Amino acid sequence: MKAAVLENVEKLVVKQIPDPELSPNEVLLRVKAVGVCGTDLHIYRGHGNYNLDATGRHIPLTEQPQVLGHEFSGEVVETGKEVTSLKAGDRVLCDQGINCVSLGRDPLCPYCATGDSHQCEHYGEHGITGLQGALAEYIAMPAPNCLVLPPDMPMALAALVEPVGCVLHASERAAQTTARYTLDGDERIKNILICGAGPAGIYFLQYLRTVLHFEGLILVSDIRKSNLEMVEKFGGTPVNVARQDLRGQEHHHGHDDERDQAGGQPAQHEMRDRMRAGAREPRPDPGGCYRHCELAQRRAGRNVPLASVTW
């Protein structure tokens, strides 16, 4: 099959690779749509390497090339002999994270046993930690990692469920964290700063406005004109940090809750400079979307507005 193989930093080659071999609990998918994440760009540019050997050594791309792509949807073309939940022709989206449930391990590790499968002791991610990603014609995935799509959900929209799942996961974790300021407590959050108006930042903005119905000030910082225009469209207050100082934007109160969606150190330093004492700084865990994918899928199916963002 054809695949886009990252053979070295910034060296992406389309070439033939062996077809995936199915394990008994896996399905073979014909890939239909793939999102390109900031993590993909980090790996491509050599700014990140998440493929480690048993000793913790980072395995270079020249030693083990990587097929990227961890936000994807596809069509089942073949099932392993133990798979009963899926059949050929099913349209599915996938959680790229491999855990005890994916592997059929018994007993489960302590993390999987308590629902934190993204912290699994045996965790791996397709397209990130050396496992083949979806920038290929086909990919083999464990059946428990696949969710059947509603009949009317486009494949491209299904590929965006994974980043939405990360937003839901980060928001749930933030809500569970003890903090001085909360969305529904005695001391309510009044101001929220989102650093970065990329896909995840826009998803956070929509989640806060459309799902949580937060009516306070939401500042979203970026330097890209088109992204800042989208912020305004979805109910946020855009701040071009190349031209505007964030100080004063929140009426001298500081931010009670901040969301880092830029992924870079400058944004992280900016957030800490602007945070109010006792504020929270939730960030999406790239591997924490598993139990939120189905929820995000259902919300998308109910026509909750989700931005169609081009990476």
Buried (B, 14 or more C-beta within 10 A) or exposed (E): EEBBBBEEBEEBEEEEBEEBEBBEBBBBBEBBBBBBBBBBBBBBEEEBBBBEEEEEEEBEBEEEBBBBBBBBBBBBEBBBEEBEEBEEEBBBBBBBBBBBBBBEBEEBBEBBEEEBBBBBEEBBBBBBBBBBBBBBBBBBBBBBBBBBBEEEBBBEBBBBBBBBBBBBBBBBBBBEEEBBBBBEEEEEBBBBBBBBBBBBBBBBBBBBBBEEEBEEBBBBBBEEEEBBEBBEEBBBBBBBBEEEEBEEBBEEEBBBBBBBBBBBEEBBEBBEEBBBEEBBBBBBBBBBBBBBBBBBBEBBBEEBEBBEBEE
